[in-house]
Amino acid sequence: MASSISNKKVTSAITHHQKFEGHTDWVWGAIHLPGGQRIITCSLDGSLRVWNVKSGKQIGEDWRDGDSEVYSIALSPDGKKVVSGSRDGAVRLWDIDTCKVVKKWTGHTGTVWSVCWSRDGRRVLSGSYDGTARQWEVESGETIENILASIETGHKEVYAV
């Protein structure tokens, strides 16, 4: 009986479709924006940058709020805001239309390695080098201590939330 399986070795290759040049230090995060035509990256150079996916060209100026290295970013469920985590321990809320910080939350005492949104977009969770995870209420900007106090994990660092 003949086999339809070939002995020919098949290898898959990953090829890049675009090169995005501009950051001057390591890129730690990337997210797609609604519509699939743009992405935002964050870098240790302290900036967030918006890119055209098709051309690979940067759109507009760098997004900056000081010089602190940016380690993490996450897109809000409605696609209108971005949250970022930085070396200075701050969590920043950015407006995509204005490219500006609209809120800056402080409380971590170490680098913020990770950030994520609640499904309803009302809260942000952050994880830090200080070994804690914190939950932030987006509208008021306050830490939600009565719902979820700073979580002391017992570990030196929190890399993912």
HUCORJO-V198416 format. One record per helix or strand of 3 or more residues. SS is the DSSP state (2 for helix, 1 for strand). FROM is the first residue (numbers start at 1). LEN is the number of residues. If there is no record, write none. Layout:
SS | FROM | LEN
SS | FROM | LEN
//
This chain:
1 | 27 | 6
1 | 38 | 6
1 | 48 | 5
1 | 58 | 6
1 | 70 | 6
1 | 81 | 6
1 | 91 | 5
1 | 100 | 6
1 | 112 | 6
1 | 123 | 6
1 | 132 | 6
//
